[in-house]
Amino acid sequence: MNLLEIANKAHSNAQRLGKLDSHRTDIEKLKDVQGEYMEAIKALNESNHANWTAFVTMIDEYGFEKAFEECIKDTYEQELTDMLFVILTLMKDNDMDIMAHINMGLEYNKLREKTP
């Protein structure tokens, strides 16, 4: 799955969950990014990391949802992923060309000097 497909799925899920209601401003949506960022910091401070080995072991016996909740949910890795979902959704909701902005940013960053 490429980044645009991920953005489309994240956007679709956000719509289904009511996170894109027309009354919500972009500022409010950016606060969702901030919330995910704070959750990532909390998980990192608590050394709460995804346990992929346990997840793979549990999935057959308990199913995806239970295994995810036990081994992946609220971990540092998942909170970073959630932050990415919120950012991609916000970009898509504003009809931004995600790949163009990523490519331009990468190109510009090649030109930048290392800061002390």
Phi and psi in degrees as a GROMACS rama.xvg file:
@    title "Ramachandran Plot"
@    xaxis  label "Phi"
@    yaxis  label "Psi"
@TYPE xy
-92.551  174.144  ASN-2
-60.5876  -37.9787  LEU-3
-67.5871  -38.068  LEU-4
-65.1956  -39.4548  GLU-5
-62.8136  -43.8598  ILE-6
-59.9682  -42.5626  ALA-7
-63.4609  -42.7645  ASN-8
-67.6011  -42.4723  LYS-9
-62.1774  -41.7773  ALA-10
-63.6228  -43.9292  HIS-11
-61.6684  -43.994  SER-12
-64.1058  -41.1454  ASN-13
-62.7765  -40.0559  ALA-14
-62.261  -46.4631  GLN-15
-60.3881  -34.6519  ARG-16
-87.9094  0.975631  LEU-17
78.2085  15.5149  GLY-18
-81.7315  -5.66536  LYS-19
-115.603  21.7718  LEU-20
-52.9599  143.248  ASP-21
-61.4451  -23.1699  SER-22
-77.7623  -11.9609  HIS-23
-84.6884  126.504  ARG-24
-82.6267  167.522  THR-25
-62.6093  -32.1815  ASP-26
-62.1597  -44.2214  ILE-27
-63.5062  -38.8925  GLU-28
-68.0237  -36.1834  LYS-29
-66.3012  -29.7228  LEU-30
-65.3632  -27.6895  LYS-31
-64.3505  -37.8592  ASP-32
-62.791  -45.4966  VAL-33
-60.7203  -40.0676  GLN-34
-62.6362  -43.9917  GLY-35
-64.9067  -37.6169  GLU-36
-60.9171  -45.2161  TYR-37
-65.6295  -36.9548  MET-38
-66.8514  -35.4556  GLU-39
-65.5423  -42.2786  ALA-40
-62.19  -43.7317  ILE-41
-60.1304  -47.1754  LYS-42
-62.2013  -40.8411  ALA-43
-66.241  -43.969  LEU-44
-60.2919  -31.799  ASN-45
-91.9316  6.4794  GLU-46
51.4353  40.5227  SER-47
-93.3421  98.8497  ASN-48
-114.748  154.586  HIS-49
-61.2234  138.94  ALA-50
-110.908  88.0414  ASN-51
-66.4461  -36.5268  TRP-52
-61.5863  -48.2394  THR-53
-64.8035  -38.3636  ALA-54
-59.0381  -50.1041  PHE-55
-62.2672  -39.0779  VAL-56
-66.7235  -41.6131  THR-57
-77.9692  -26.9795  MET-58
-59.8444  -39.4599  ILE-59
-68.6996  -39.6982  ASP-60
-80.8962  -39.714  GLU-61
-110.225  -10.2012  TYR-62
90.0129  164.484  GLY-63
-60.0685  -50.6645  PHE-64
-59.7598  -48.9092  GLU-65
-64.5968  -44.0082  LYS-66
-62.3771  -42.0754  ALA-67
-62.2915  -47.9654  PHE-68
-62.2238  -33.7739  GLU-69
-81.5276  -33.3139  GLU-70
-116.276  -19.3484  CYS-71
-122.696  -43.5585  ILE-72
-55.1331  139.266  LYS-73
66.3299  14.8706  ASP-74
-87.8617  163.697  THR-75
-53.8323  -47.0176  TYR-76
-63.2973  -40.8591  GLU-77
-72.6213  -34.8207  GLN-78
-67.5083  -36.7886  GLU-79
-64.1824  -40.0524  LEU-80
-63.2007  -43.6068  THR-81
-61.438  -38.6407  ASP-82
-61.7463  -42.7713  MET-83
-61.9731  -43.1005  LEU-84
-57.8878  -44.3964  PHE-85
-65.1218  -42.7011  VAL-86
-64.5632  -46.6044  ILE-87
-62.352  -39.5757  LEU-88
-63.5886  -44.4422  THR-89
-62.1184  -42.4918  LEU-90
-63.8816  -45.0784  MET-91
-65.757  -39.9313  LYS-92
-62.3622  -25.7036  ASP-93
-101.382  17.2603  ASN-94
52.8686  37.0241  ASP-95
-81.7682  144.855  MET-96
-82.2173  92.3599  ASP-97
-55.5133  -49.8965  ILE-98
-65.9476  -36.8521  MET-99
-63.0562  -43.4203  ALA-100
-67.5091  -38.3007  HIS-101
-64.0681  -47.965  ILE-102
-63.1705  -41.785  ASN-103
-64.1128  -41.627  MET-104
-62.7146  -42.5716  GLY-105
-62.4078  -43.7177  LEU-106
-64.0061  -44.1027  GLU-107
-64.0799  -41.6295  TYR-108
-63.657  -26.0941  ASN-109
-65.0053  -26.9426  LYS-110
-85.3273  -16.2143  LEU-111
-77.2157  150.046  ARG-112
-88.4519  151.058  GLU-113
-66.3434  134.222  LYS-114
-94.7438  146.216  THR-115
